[in-house]
Amino acid sequence: MRLLKIDEGKCRKDGICAGECPTAIIKLKDKDSYPEMVPGGEAFCLLCGHCVAVCPHGALDHVRLPFADCTPIQKELGITEEQAVQFLRSRRSVRFFKDKPVEKKKIQRLIEIGRYAPTASNSQLVEWMVFTDKAKIKEMAQLTVGWMRSAMEKNPGSPQASYLPMIIAAWDFGYDAVLRGAPALIIASAPKEASNGMVDLTLALSYFELAAPALGIGTCWAGLLQGALLSDPSLKEALGLPENHPHHYPMMVGYPKAKYFRLPERKPPKITWK
């Protein structure tokens, strides 16, 4: 199948598309030629869309990534360095949520944003599971506490002994320090054939959580549940995660109770220049 379509009336034969193709399957035979795909190149196309996105003349179309579907970049929506820094530093882990359900359309919107995160070789294999049933989310927390009890019995000298007993005690007292009573929980996962699956889904979740505050939503990575999922296959089965998805991570989602007004400082980075 011929994937590329060139508008010869717009093409300037400048070779920008060929120079930016990550798999080098676009070429110009000479300075008077229009860009074309090398023989057999279709099999190696990553469908990244760089060729369509980089052409300043709008001359290149792609059968599987139509020019019409590639939204133009609006310069007026660009942000300054200071705005970017504040945006990133404003991100907080939200552990206290309002007793208010999160609208399905908002979660859908955030997942739609998350799907634009980079994936290895543009594989786009990340999948999403969404839980909004409070009883089911509480059951996940309970199962996680059960895993904690078992872990402490089997290995009381574990490094986890410094904090797991506090989580268990809080649960026994009636407080959920595992999933914090979050009204929604999402789990991003990837199949075993995703060679970079854990990084792929982590980036997708990062896009999700960075976009969340713009919709009034708070998030927190559910590390305790993740530990249970990695250690107890029965919990993974109870959640309905696909058996062939070894890569996964859960995130709590909800409307935050508090609003933040300052940017906490962090340790200076350790950098080794070579």
C-alpha positions as MATLAB code, in Angstrom:
seq = 'MRLLKIDEGKCRKDGICAGECPTAIIKLKDKDSYPEMVPGGEAFCLLCGHCVAVCPHGALDHVRLPFADCTPIQKELGITEEQAVQFLRSRRSVRFFKDKPVEKKKIQRLIEIGRYAPTASNSQLVEWMVFTDKAKIKEMAQLTVGWMRSAMEKNPGSPQASYLPMIIAAWDFGYDAVLRGAPALIIASAPKEASNGMVDLTLALSYFELAAPALGIGTCWAGLLQGALLSDPSLKEALGLPENHPHHYPMMVGYPKAKYFRLPERKPPKITWK';
ca = [
       0.000    0.000    0.000;
       1.299    3.445   -0.878;
       1.229    5.338    2.409;
       2.399    8.792    1.354;
       0.557   11.336   -0.731;
       2.367   14.464   -1.889;
       0.624   17.668   -2.899;
       3.006   18.713   -5.637;
       1.516   22.193   -5.684;
       2.627   22.761   -2.087;
       5.803   20.636   -1.841;
       9.059   22.620   -1.922;
      11.272   19.522   -2.280;
      13.245   20.682    0.759;
      13.633   17.176    2.208;
      12.542   18.138    5.718;
      10.219   15.113    5.934;
      13.004   12.757    4.828;
      15.426   14.246    7.335;
      12.998   13.793   10.234;
      11.794   10.247    9.478;
      13.039    8.136   12.439;
      13.327    4.974   10.333;
      14.772    6.751    7.276;
      12.186    5.299    4.887;
      11.473    8.601    3.104;
      13.921    9.850    0.509;
      14.420   12.356   -2.293;
      16.231   10.885   -5.293;
      17.649   14.298   -6.153;
      16.971   18.007   -5.595;
      14.297   18.038   -8.289;
      12.396   15.018   -6.927;
       9.412   14.857   -4.640;
       9.762   12.786   -1.441;
       8.781    9.143   -1.662;
       8.973    6.037    0.456;
      11.835    3.620   -0.168;
      10.863    0.214   -1.590;
       9.387   -1.921    1.199;
       9.389    1.054    3.562;
       5.724    0.630    4.400;
       6.617   -2.370    6.572;
       8.898   -0.230    8.739;
       6.700    2.843    9.133;
       6.147    3.582   12.845;
       3.012    5.626   12.128;
       4.539    8.358   14.270;
       3.261   11.115   12.003;
       6.504   13.096   12.092;
       6.511   13.459    8.327;
       3.043   15.029    8.317;
       3.711   17.176   11.388;
       7.088   18.566   10.303;
       6.180   19.797    6.819;
       5.781   23.597    7.047;
       3.911   23.663    3.749;
       1.207   21.090    4.558;
       2.240   19.188    1.462;
       2.452   15.652    2.837;
      -0.428   13.349    3.654;
      -0.305    9.828    5.107;
      -2.954    7.215    4.375;
      -3.020    5.930    7.964;
      -2.373    9.306    9.611;
      -4.432   11.701    7.501;
      -3.321   15.306    7.332;
      -6.878   16.374    8.200;
      -6.683   14.481   11.518;
      -3.396   16.084   12.564;
      -4.375   19.181   14.543;
      -2.349   22.314   13.773;
      -0.168   23.676   16.578;
      -1.614   26.968   17.819;
       1.212   29.344   18.709;
      -1.052   31.366   20.976;
      -1.445   28.324   23.250;
       2.290   28.063   23.842;
       3.529   28.751   27.378;
       6.595   30.520   28.698;
       9.412   28.854   30.611;
       8.099   30.322   33.878;
       4.596   29.042   33.159;
       5.948   25.596   32.337;
       7.966   25.456   35.564;
       5.015   26.512   37.718;
       2.729   24.076   35.919;
       5.079   21.166   36.600;
       5.945   22.173   40.150;
       2.264   22.671   41.025;
       1.627   18.974   40.616;
       0.778   17.414   43.994;
      -0.073   13.928   45.218;
      -3.663   14.198   46.463;
      -4.509   11.842   49.310;
      -7.679   13.418   50.655;
     -10.708   13.458   48.391;
     -14.177   14.906   48.516;
     -17.022   12.422   48.768;
     -18.014   13.188   45.202;
     -17.956   10.920   42.144;
     -15.766   11.842   39.195;
     -17.706   12.238   35.979;
     -17.059    9.560   33.379;
     -16.502   12.204   30.701;
     -13.656   13.741   32.709;
     -11.900   10.413   33.192;
     -12.421    9.681   29.510;
     -10.918   13.062   28.622;
      -7.830   12.451   30.780;
      -7.301    9.006   29.275;
      -7.600   10.545   25.819;
      -4.806   12.937   26.808;
      -2.769   10.095   28.304;
      -2.815    8.177   25.043;
      -0.620   10.849   23.450;
       2.289    9.971   25.744;
       5.261    8.468   23.895;
       5.577    4.691   23.679;
       8.522    2.601   22.513;
       8.493    2.374   18.697;
       5.085    4.077   18.853;
       3.589    0.707   19.844;
       0.632    2.319   21.693;
      -0.120   -0.846   23.659;
      -1.174    0.795   26.935;
      -4.666   -0.169   28.097;
      -6.840    1.354   30.804;
      -9.152   -0.073   33.433;
     -11.435    2.270   35.393;
     -13.133    1.516   38.725;
     -15.795    3.850   40.078;
     -17.737    1.467   42.314;
     -16.889    2.456   45.908;
     -17.507   -1.037   47.231;
     -15.106   -2.534   44.693;
     -12.427    0.047   45.465;
     -12.816   -0.647   49.190;
     -12.502   -4.367   48.462;
      -9.192   -3.695   46.684;
      -7.938   -1.829   49.733;
      -9.055   -4.677   51.998;
      -7.285   -7.251   49.850;
      -4.156   -5.104   49.939;
      -4.277   -4.984   53.730;
      -4.653   -8.767   53.728;
      -1.492   -9.033   51.625;
       0.278   -6.736   54.108;
      -0.675   -8.912   57.058;
       0.617  -11.988   55.264;
       3.839  -10.221   54.267;
       4.517   -9.150   57.841;
       3.860  -12.649   59.194;
       6.218  -14.224   56.677;
       8.984  -11.659   57.023;
       8.679   -9.492   60.157;
      12.225   -8.207   59.592;
      11.398   -6.818   56.166;
      12.249   -3.187   55.342;
       8.478   -2.748   54.969;
       8.120   -3.377   58.717;
       8.743    0.328   59.292;
       5.432    1.404   57.780;
       3.137   -1.525   56.929;
       2.019   -2.035   60.567;
       0.827    1.610   60.618;
      -1.240    1.057   57.469;
      -2.730   -2.131   58.928;
      -3.496   -0.430   62.250;
      -5.198    2.453   60.465;
      -7.382   -0.002   58.537;
      -8.330   -1.826   61.743;
      -9.238    1.560   63.243;
     -11.519    2.270   60.277;
      -9.305    4.467   58.131;
      -8.283    3.483   54.603;
      -4.652    4.583   54.161;
      -4.315    2.347   51.099;
      -6.688    3.916   48.577;
      -7.801    6.828   50.756;
     -11.478    6.395   49.953;
     -10.818    7.641   46.432;
     -14.024    7.777   44.375;
     -12.246    6.395   41.326;
      -9.248    4.229   40.561;
      -7.578    3.702   37.212;
      -5.057    1.055   36.267;
      -2.876    1.474   33.218;
      -1.383   -1.771   31.932;
       0.525   -3.177   28.991;
       0.959   -6.704   27.580;
       4.172   -8.691   27.802;
       4.979   -8.004   24.150;
       5.403   -4.333   25.081;
       9.173   -4.476   25.610;
       9.155   -1.061   27.261;
       5.728   -1.535   28.810;
       6.396   -0.229   32.303;
       7.923    2.984   30.990;
       5.158    3.378   28.418;
       2.347    3.190   30.958;
       4.244    5.352   33.453;
       4.502    8.107   30.866;
       0.804    7.718   30.042;
      -0.122    8.007   33.726;
       2.129   11.066   34.022;
       0.273   12.762   31.171;
      -2.998   11.808   32.878;
      -2.031   13.242   36.253;
      -0.456   16.413   34.857;
      -3.617   17.193   32.906;
      -5.949   16.318   35.802;
      -5.775   19.620   37.758;
      -7.019   21.543   34.713;
     -10.257   19.568   35.125;
     -10.304   20.107   38.883;
      -9.156   16.532   39.532;
      -6.493   15.262   41.939;
      -4.490   12.051   41.646;
      -2.104    9.874   43.620;
      -0.056    6.860   42.561;
      -1.358    3.828   44.479;
       1.967    2.260   45.444;
       0.588   -0.017   48.175;
      -1.910   -1.590   45.806;
       0.842   -1.943   43.216;
       2.989   -3.828   45.723;
       0.117   -6.206   46.400;
      -0.556   -6.718   42.685;
       3.086   -7.613   42.099;
       3.183  -10.056   44.999;
      -0.251  -11.666   44.948;
      -1.559  -13.065   41.617;
      -4.976  -13.669   43.170;
      -5.418   -9.925   43.709;
      -4.556   -9.248   40.089;
      -7.137  -11.839   39.102;
      -9.740  -10.303   41.437;
      -9.303   -6.958   39.700;
      -9.705   -8.543   36.289;
      -6.316   -7.455   34.964;
      -5.423   -9.438   31.822;
      -3.204  -12.402   32.628;
      -0.739  -11.438   29.889;
      -0.274   -7.898   31.246;
       2.807   -8.038   33.511;
       3.178   -4.255   33.347;
       0.673   -2.264   35.403;
       0.245    0.569   37.891;
      -2.861    1.950   39.667;
      -3.716    5.585   40.378;
      -6.292    7.112   42.706;
      -8.519    9.775   41.180;
     -10.937   12.240   42.767;
     -11.801   15.818   43.640;
      -9.233   17.119   46.163;
     -10.407   18.428   49.514;
      -7.596   20.976   49.778;
      -6.150   23.681   47.565;
      -2.436   24.462   47.511;
      -0.943   27.964   47.433;
       2.826   27.462   47.380;
       5.461   25.357   45.600;
       7.393   23.138   48.047;
      11.157   23.009   47.536;
      13.012   19.784   46.751;
      16.586   18.551   47.098;
      19.043   19.894   44.534;
      19.732   17.428   41.719;
      22.838   15.256   41.737;
      24.472   15.724   38.348;
      27.570   14.091   36.952;
      28.909   15.839   33.847;
      31.090   13.728   31.539;
];
